[in-house]
Amino acid sequence: MAAPCAVSVSDEAHDSETLQNTVELPAHGCKRPQFGTRYLKDPNQVFQHNAWDNVEWTEEQELAARQKVLENSQPLPLEKQEEYDCRANDYWNDFYKIHENRFFKDRHWLFTEFPELAPNCRQQQSPQSESTGKITTVSLATESPISDVTTSPSAAALSVPNGDFPGSSSTYRILEVGCGVGNTVFPILKTNNDPGLFVYCCDFSNTAVELVKTNAEYDPDRCFAFIHDLSEETASFPIPEGSLDVIVLIFVLSAIHPNKMQASIRKLAQLLKPGGVLLLRDYGRYDMAQLRFKKGRCLSDNFYVRGDGTRVFFFTQDELHHMFTEAGLDKVQNLVDRRLQVNRGKQLTMYRVWIQCKYRKP
């Protein structure tokens, strides 16, 4: 699943992606991010670079953001809300029919933030201070990565049933939910050369899934794309429970109705092996995208509809932590990434707020 910003930076799903300014990763190692430790110490230097990391908000900024949200919090009539819910698939199909695969950039920053997607990459984020939200890269020379835990023969044997299913003979299985046109899947397939790797990807837009399958880089021997509505409780996966090492949710959970999020997370947790991890990056409360919404776009608290009919929710850390732990998962990481992005040509500053989580199945 995957809306446009007034300037060159944008929301992950509908805007141009500028999350990490990294180049494509070589198969044999990791590329450190060009951003990640660039801190704005002198406000007069704000236009010297395109982005600043871990930007602290003042009390005045926080108060102004809260007031802005309150001003635009009158929900639409119930019948309009139901219409957007019933036609969600139509709106996403229309989005992909218009933009096809021209809209997004491949997410090569994923391997820095989520090294579990590239087992050969020996870098991992250490547990973050939730008070600062700072991202710290540490060496794994003396620490076993999460992928080593989940790919052990005993863990793999726990969940592979007698029956056959796509990727049943693989030893490391990744599922991306809300794959869009493949901007996570294809970088994983290109970067991760593990012969035991198999990647599943799904989206409830049949247009998006078809775009993935017709991509020249789609390899059915290493990947299986399928249509799936995560918010539909009765919808089944073509993968048995307890069979996945990693599940990826990149700006996807926010597109689901808040009342359906908990059940969706619970279903995904059942697919993980013991030791498997769920990786999430999504919109945080008071992100620039939330503050841009005008009156008449609010569906419920912190849940909005865009001009094209697609919807988006803005999370807090506590909300996500509650959902994951209710699904039986243990916290590995839950941090806020506050970034100041800059349009130097137009002399504009844009405050982005994202939340990044890793939760492990015990």
GIPESUL-V889923 format. One record per backbone hydrogen bond with DSSP energy under -1.0 kcal/mol. NH is the residue of the N-H (numbers start at 0). CO is the residue of the C=O. E is the energy in kcal/mol with one decimal. If there is no record, write none. Layout:
NH_CO_E / NH_CO_E
//
This chain:
9_15_-1.0 / 14_10_-3.1 / 21_19_-1.9 / 28_25_-1.2 / 44_41_-2.8 / 45_42_-1.5 / 47_44_-2.1 / 51_339_-2.4 / 52_37_-3.5 / 54_337_-1.7 / 61_57_-2.2 / 62_58_-2.4 / 63_59_-2.4 / 64_60_-2.4 / 65_61_-2.3 / 66_62_-2.3 / 67_63_-2.2 / 68_64_-2.1 / 69_65_-2.0 / 70_66_-2.0 / 71_67_-1.0 / 72_69_-1.3 / 75_297_-2.1 / 80_76_-2.0 / 81_77_-2.4 / 82_78_-1.6 / 83_79_-2.2 / 84_80_-1.8 / 85_81_-2.7 / 86_82_-2.1 / 90_86_-2.2 / 91_87_-2.0 / 92_88_-2.5 / 93_89_-2.5 / 94_90_-1.9 / 95_91_-2.3 / 96_92_-2.2 / 97_93_-1.9 / 98_94_-2.4 / 99_95_-2.4 / 101_98_-2.3 / 106_182_-2.6 / 107_105_-1.6 / 109_106_-1.5 / 111_108_-1.3 / 112_108_-2.0 / 113_109_-3.5 / 116_113_-2.0 / 117_114_-1.7 / 120_117_-2.9 / 122_120_-1.3 / 123_137_-1.4 / 125_135_-1.8 / 132_128_-3.7 / 137_123_-2.0 / 148_144_-1.0 / 149_145_-1.8 / 150_146_-1.2 / 155_151_-2.3 / 156_152_-2.4 / 157_153_-1.1 / 167_164_-2.2 / 169_166_-1.6 / 170_195_-1.5 / 171_195_-2.1 / 173_197_-2.2 / 174_245_-2.4 / 175_199_-2.6 / 176_247_-2.4 / 177_201_-1.9 / 178_201_-2.5 / 181_178_-2.2 / 185_181_-2.3 / 187_183_-1.8 / 188_184_-2.4 / 189_185_-2.1 / 190_186_-2.3 / 191_187_-3.0 / 196_193_-1.9 / 197_171_-2.2 / 198_221_-2.7 / 199_173_-3.6 / 200_223_-2.2 / 201_175_-2.1 / 202_225_-1.2 / 208_204_-2.1 / 209_205_-2.1 / 210_206_-1.8 / 211_207_-1.8 / 212_208_-2.4 / 213_209_-1.8 / 214_211_-1.2 / 217_214_-2.0 / 221_218_-2.2 / 222_218_-1.5 / 223_198_-2.0 / 225_200_-2.1 / 227_202_-1.4 / 231_228_-1.6 / 234_231_-1.4 / 241_269_-1.7 / 242_270_-1.6 / 243_270_-2.5 / 244_172_-2.1 / 245_172_-1.9 / 246_276_-2.1 / 247_174_-3.0 / 248_278_-2.8 / 250_280_-3.5 / 254_251_-2.1 / 255_252_-1.7 / 259_256_-2.4 / 263_259_-1.6 / 264_260_-2.4 / 265_261_-2.3 / 266_262_-2.0 / 267_263_-1.9 / 268_264_-2.5 / 269_265_-1.4 / 270_267_-1.2 / 272_243_-3.1 / 274_360_-3.1 / 275_272_-2.4 / 276_244_-2.4 / 277_358_-2.9 / 278_246_-3.3 / 279_356_-2.5 / 280_248_-2.0 / 281_354_-2.2 / 283_352_-2.7 / 284_314_-2.6 / 286_283_-1.7 / 287_350_-1.4 / 289_286_-1.1 / 290_286_-1.8 / 291_287_-1.2 / 292_289_-1.1 / 298_302_-3.2 / 299_302_-1.6 / 302_299_-2.4 / 303_311_-2.7 / 304_296_-2.5 / 305_309_-3.5 / 308_305_-1.7 / 311_303_-2.2 / 313_301_-1.7 / 314_282_-2.3 / 319_315_-1.7 / 320_316_-2.7 / 321_317_-2.5 / 322_318_-1.8 / 323_319_-2.5 / 324_320_-2.5 / 325_321_-2.2 / 326_322_-1.1 / 327_324_-1.6 / 328_323_-2.2 / 329_359_-3.4 / 331_357_-2.9 / 332_357_-2.3 / 334_355_-2.4 / 336_353_-3.3 / 338_351_-2.4 / 339_51_-2.4 / 340_349_-3.1 / 341_49_-3.0 / 342_347_-2.7 / 346_342_-1.0 / 347_342_-2.0 / 349_340_-2.9 / 351_338_-3.4 / 353_336_-2.3 / 354_281_-2.8 / 355_334_-2.3 / 356_279_-2.8 / 357_332_-2.5 / 358_277_-2.0 / 359_329_-3.0 / 360_275_-2.9
//
